Amino acid sequence: MMDRGKSAIGVFDSGVGGVSVLKALQRALPNESFIYVADSANAPYGDKSTAFIEGRTSATASFLVASHAKAIVVACNTATVVAVQALRAHYSIPVIAMEPAIKPAVQLTRSGVVGVLATERTLESPALAALCRRFGETVEVIPQPCPGLVEAVERGEMDAEATAQLLRRYVEPLLAKGADTLVLGCTHYVNLSDQIQRIAGPGITIVESSAAVARQLERRLAETGNLSDGMSNAETRFFTTGRADQVQPVISALWGATVHVQAIEAPDARTVA
């Protein structure tokens, strides 16, 4: 039987955006190995049907489990709100997921106005509404859908003027309404945090949840006795359902070092039984 402590942690996103989460996980757990899957052939998820997102999430999780993952991190807010409950019901290994950082944003705001940048699918989800009811009753939470940003990150256009124009279109109305705290409710947007900060200015606080996800992952692995003992060489492997020659330079740019990305066929999009 394989030693789970020496197995890798599976991480996946609709595309390259979850690399921001992967970086936080590796910083927190440097002795762990990781398998990252970018479902780039199907990005973005934000405009897809529930059945499609469930199918893609199930198929990617199946690939990670077949690769002996000891835990799965759903590094995608849209996949989380649509499909994480089915994954947790189906698999016995820990399934850690994203949650927009509404609670810390409410604690940090001074103006009492919080802006949430996310995909339409995430903003319309009952999960986000529940978070706002639970933590946001004392403040004004303003949702801001951001069409086009995921695609810009997928193309590696983080510093393009067209991306800056989109960011200004989405951020400036929130500032005009008094928001002093911005929640990045999509892992793709975290890769644009420097650009967002420049537009918003130094007095605006930007929050996202990758560090909290890393802490939760560490807790779950410790509870199950599956933390790496550090005796094996940790490695991070990257896969994509898209074209590796297109995805590899983008992930390398986001990762901050040249990485090898292996193309895999997108499995059948079947929902979890």
Secondary structure, 3 states (H helix, E strand, C coil): CCCHHHCCEEEEECCCCCHHHHHHHHHHCCCCCEEEEECHHHCCCCCCCHHHHHHHHHHHHHHHHHCCCCEEEECCHHHHHHHHHHHHHHCCCCEEECCCCHHHHHHHCCCCEEEEEECHHHHCCHHHHHHHHHHCCCCEEEEEECCCHHHHHHCCCCCCHHHHHHHHHHHHHHHHCCCCEEEECCHHHHCCHHHHHHHHCCCCEEECCHHHHHHHHHHHHHHCCCCCCCCCCCCEEEEECCCHHHHHHHHHHHHCCCCCEEECCCCCCCCCC
